[in-house]
């Protein structure tokens, strides 16, 4: 079964600095999808960024970028120019290959990110 | 309304009560999901519906009963719950199969905070 591991329960960063959140996963598949979600105190899960395993180029969304290392099964999230509004729980999630019908996301345990002003 | 909505946002019920959680997606998606988020545990998938057909039941106790009358609505019927069922229940939707660049991305509702007394 696929598993997702986030080894950093908590992280903190100074406002305007850069922080990297780690995620590793275990799968025997070659085609899959990886996501980072953000869950602020409101508890609303918000999609931050996605990465398709077949793409070699790392995904970027404004201040958010990933470092996808397929051989190492590593998928870290880098947040540049951290802002107070970035404070939240961050979850890494895995989705298996394209098959007919829907598939679940497998989530990591989450990393709580604190932004220090 | 936009995105994914859930009602009620908060629910307190006794162990002998019967209640229902409602989810509605306004994104034109063809798959819907129920997840459970407990303290100190990763998000756990409960049920998946694809094109209104249940495709996964993740060993959930029978006191939880899902219903998907159409591709926009999803219900979770609750009866004779236990205190350990207290959690945040999240609904999500996605577009599966052939589609645009946002396919397979799951979009979440704000959740229902359930307390069983």
Interface residues (C-beta under 8 A of the other chain):
Chain A: X4 X33 X35 X37 X42 X43 X44 X45 X46 X47 X50 X91 X95 X98 X100 X101 X102 X103 X104 X105 X107 X108 X109 X110
Chain B: X30 X31 X33 X41 X42 X43 X45 X48 X49 X50 X51 X55 X56 X58 X88 X90 X92 X94 X96 X97 X104 X105 X106 X107 X108 X109 X110 X111 X113
